[in-house]
Amino acid sequence: MLSPARSNGRESEFCRSTFTRKIEILEGDALVAEIKGAIREVEVGPGKVVDWYLVPVQTVDEGEMSCELPGHRESGMFVPITVK
């Protein structure tokens, strides 16, 4: 069960159209973690940031990545994306 205070981006057209090279988690300038391999879901705590390095594998003219927890997308937890 996910905490309702977290954002959860699940596999979407965005995830299917990119390959994740790595995800970095920083605290200030210090590297906390570097995650590599197939990523299907990213969970980020409120006010926290991860750097997601991608390689496009197909184009997406008008895609979206959004939180799939109830009420989160409607609260603005989404971002439009374009992969070229």
N, C-alpha and C positions, 0 to 999 in steps of 0.2 A: 504494500500500500504506500503510495506517495504522500508526502506531507503536502497539505493544501497550500503551504507557504512557498512551494517551489514551482518553477516553470519546467514543463516537460514537453520537449519537441520530439515527436515520434516520426518514424519513417513516413516520408511523404514523397511527392514528385521531386522535391528538392534533393532528398537523400538518394533517390534512385538515379538522379542525373549527375551526381558528383561522386568522386572517390575521395575519402578522407585521407590526407597525407599524415596529419597529426592534429591533436588538440592539445593546447598548452594551457596550464593553469598557473597564473603568476600571483604572487603576493608582493606588491610593490614591484621591484625589479628582480626579485628572487623567483626562480622556477620552483614551483611546488610539485607539479606533475606534468608529464608528457605522455599522452595516450596515442597509440598507433594501432592500425588495423581497421577492420570493418566496424563502423559505428552506425547503429540503427536508432539510438535514442540518446539524447543529451539532457541531463537534469542540472539546472543551475539554480542556486539559492537566490533569494531576493537581494537585489543590489550587487550581486556578484557577476563577474565577467569571465568568459573563457575565450581564447583565441582559437578559431577553427580554420585550419589551413586545408584548402580544397583543390582538387584537380577536376575540371569539368570533363564528363564523358559523353554528354549529349546536351543540346541546347534546350532551354526553357524560356520562352518569351515572357510569360507572365505567370510565375509560380508564387508560392507562399509557404512560409514555415510558420507554424503556429503551435501554441500550447493546446493540448487536447484534454486537459483537465476541465471538468464542467465549470462554465462561466469565465474561464481565463481568456479565451479568444475574444469573447464579448467585452472583456475588460481592457482590451488593447494588447494582449500578449501574442502578437503576430508581426511578421515582417514580410513585405513583398520582396521577391527575388527575381533576378534575371541571370541566367547562365548562358554565356556566349562562348 
